[in-house]
Amino acid sequence: MDRRRFLKQTGTLLAGAAFAPYALPQNGAQSGASRATGRFVLPINRKWRYSRSVVEGGHRPDFDDSSFDEVVIPHTNVRLPWHGFDEKTYEFVSLYRRRFKLPEEARGKRVFVDFEGVMTASTVWINGVRLGEYKGGYTPFSFDLTSHVDFDKENLLAVDVDSSERPDIPPFGYEIDYLTFGGIYREVSLRIVPGTFIDNIFVRTKDVLTGNPGLDVECFVQHLEGTKDALTVEVELLDDERVVAKASQSLPPSSPAAEPVAHAVHLEGLKAIKLWDLERRNLYSTRVRLLRGTQVLDEDSR
């Protein structure tokens, strides 16, 4: 996710969320791409409820969490002094809860929750259903909520956050000395995408210091639903909003698959590319579109 673009395009939504604690906006709520692309991102950083302990029934939608603290993400599980504290102070299992309603535009699409970083192990629940545990505090992770969300009523997202030092999770195992702290310390969002969507993008520079630089762009396409028609992956290299280079690749019809499929698209002959240095901080981005004919099914950028 492009953090600068994310923050720029969601500022209005974040401000509005302070006054609408549980219902996600019905209009103007998307981030990162036009609604016409079939993808939109809804930040859910405000109006979380927090408990320093996991309580019985705390994962159920009908649980009364009015006594919990109201917090904003990013959040630390406990405030610590600048120095001179015992690391055991933040090593406990806490509970976060967030109620939300999906906009009408989400109906018929796939709904994911994306966590940018939670320290250190996260067990995620939706409407009382345990989705699984993610181990590790330094990498983002996602869970598919689609099968368990109610598109008409309020939903409840709950997260058990284990911030203790565990030998099964790096950097522990008694090999190095490192403080990790605890809590949901990076942003959280709902990502709504079509049944076939761009799962990830990896951009690799090629022959940068020669007279003929290029790019290899791996586009990971997830087919949670089958496609009867051929699709196209289109890659654009952008200098701000100006298209510097463009290439595409055709994708055959596909059956539903559990894992995304990588498709490599090559951009060659980028002789006019300006390299980055300390005085001239040239920065380019890559935009990937998934097309059915001329219809944009999904779009993402790196």
Secondary structure in CASP SS format (residue, H / E / C, confidence):
PFRMAT SS
TARGET T0000
AUTHOR 0000-0000-0000
METHOD secondary structure of the structure
MODEL  1
M C 1.00
D C 1.00
R H 1.00
R H 1.00
R H 1.00
F H 1.00
L H 1.00
K H 1.00
Q H 1.00
T H 1.00
G H 1.00
T H 1.00
L H 1.00
L H 1.00
A H 1.00
G H 1.00
A H 1.00
A C 1.00
F C 1.00
A C 1.00
P C 1.00
Y C 1.00
A E 1.00
L C 1.00
P C 1.00
Q C 1.00
N C 1.00
G C 1.00
A C 1.00
Q C 1.00
S C 1.00
G C 1.00
A C 1.00
S C 1.00
R H 1.00
A H 1.00
T H 1.00
G C 1.00
R C 1.00
F E 1.00
V E 1.00
L E 1.00
P E 1.00
I C 1.00
N C 1.00
R C 1.00
K C 1.00
W E 1.00
R E 1.00
Y E 1.00
S E 1.00
R C 1.00
S C 1.00
V C 1.00
V C 1.00
E C 1.00
G C 1.00
G C 1.00
H C 1.00
R C 1.00
P C 1.00
D C 1.00
F C 1.00
D C 1.00
D C 1.00
S C 1.00
S C 1.00
F C 1.00
D E 1.00
E E 1.00
V E 1.00
V C 1.00
I C 1.00
P C 1.00
H C 1.00
T C 1.00
N C 1.00
V C 1.00
R C 1.00
L C 1.00
P C 1.00
W C 1.00
H C 1.00
G C 1.00
F C 1.00
D C 1.00
E H 1.00
K H 1.00
T H 1.00
Y H 1.00
E C 1.00
F C 1.00
V E 1.00
S E 1.00
L E 1.00
Y E 1.00
R E 1.00
R E 1.00
R E 1.00
F E 1.00
K E 1.00
L C 1.00
P C 1.00
E H 1.00
E H 1.00
A H 1.00
R C 1.00
G C 1.00
K C 1.00
R E 1.00
V E 1.00
F E 1.00
V E 1.00
D E 1.00
F E 1.00
E C 1.00
G C 1.00
V E 1.00
M E 1.00
T C 1.00
A E 1.00
S E 1.00
T E 1.00
V E 1.00
W E 1.00
I E 1.00
N C 1.00
G C 1.00
V E 1.00
R E 1.00
L E 1.00
G E 1.00
E E 1.00
Y E 1.00
K E 1.00
G C 1.00
G C 1.00
Y C 1.00
T C 1.00
P C 1.00
F E 1.00
S E 1.00
F E 1.00
D E 1.00
L C 1.00
T H 1.00
S H 1.00
H H 1.00
V C 1.00
D C 1.00
F C 1.00
D C 1.00
K C 1.00
E C 1.00
N E 1.00
L E 1.00
L E 1.00
A E 1.00
V E 1.00
D E 1.00
V E 1.00
D E 1.00
S C 1.00
S C 1.00
E C 1.00
R C 1.00
P C 1.00
D C 1.00
I C 1.00
P C 1.00
P C 1.00
F C 1.00
G C 1.00
Y C 1.00
E C 1.00
I C 1.00
D C 1.00
Y C 1.00
L C 1.00
T C 1.00
F C 1.00
G C 1.00
G E 1.00
I E 1.00
Y C 1.00
R C 1.00
E C 1.00
V E 1.00
S E 1.00
L E 1.00
R E 1.00
I E 1.00
V E 1.00
P C 1.00
G C 1.00
T E 1.00
F E 1.00
I E 1.00
D E 1.00
N E 1.00
I E 1.00
F E 1.00
V E 1.00
R E 1.00
T E 1.00
K E 1.00
D C 1.00
V C 1.00
L C 1.00
T C 1.00
G C 1.00
N C 1.00
P C 1.00
G E 1.00
L E 1.00
D E 1.00
V E 1.00
E E 1.00
C E 1.00
F E 1.00
V E 1.00
Q E 1.00
H E 1.00
L C 1.00
E C 1.00
G C 1.00
T E 1.00
K C 1.00
D C 1.00
A C 1.00
L E 1.00
T E 1.00
V E 1.00
E E 1.00
V E 1.00
E E 1.00
L E 1.00
L E 1.00
D E 1.00
D C 1.00
E C 1.00
R E 1.00
V E 1.00
V E 1.00
A E 1.00
K E 1.00
A E 1.00
S E 1.00
Q E 1.00
S E 1.00
L E 1.00
P C 1.00
P C 1.00
S E 1.00
S C 1.00
P C 1.00
A C 1.00
A C 1.00
E C 1.00
P C 1.00
V E 1.00
A E 1.00
H E 1.00
A E 1.00
V E 1.00
H E 1.00
L E 1.00
E C 1.00
G C 1.00
L C 1.00
K C 1.00
A C 1.00
I C 1.00
K C 1.00
L C 1.00
W C 1.00
D C 1.00
L C 1.00
E C 1.00
R C 1.00
R C 1.00
N C 1.00
L C 1.00
Y C 1.00
S E 1.00
T E 1.00
R E 1.00
V E 1.00
R E 1.00
L E 1.00
L E 1.00
R E 1.00
G C 1.00
T C 1.00
Q E 1.00
V E 1.00
L E 1.00
D E 1.00
E E 1.00
D E 1.00
S E 1.00
R C 1.00
END
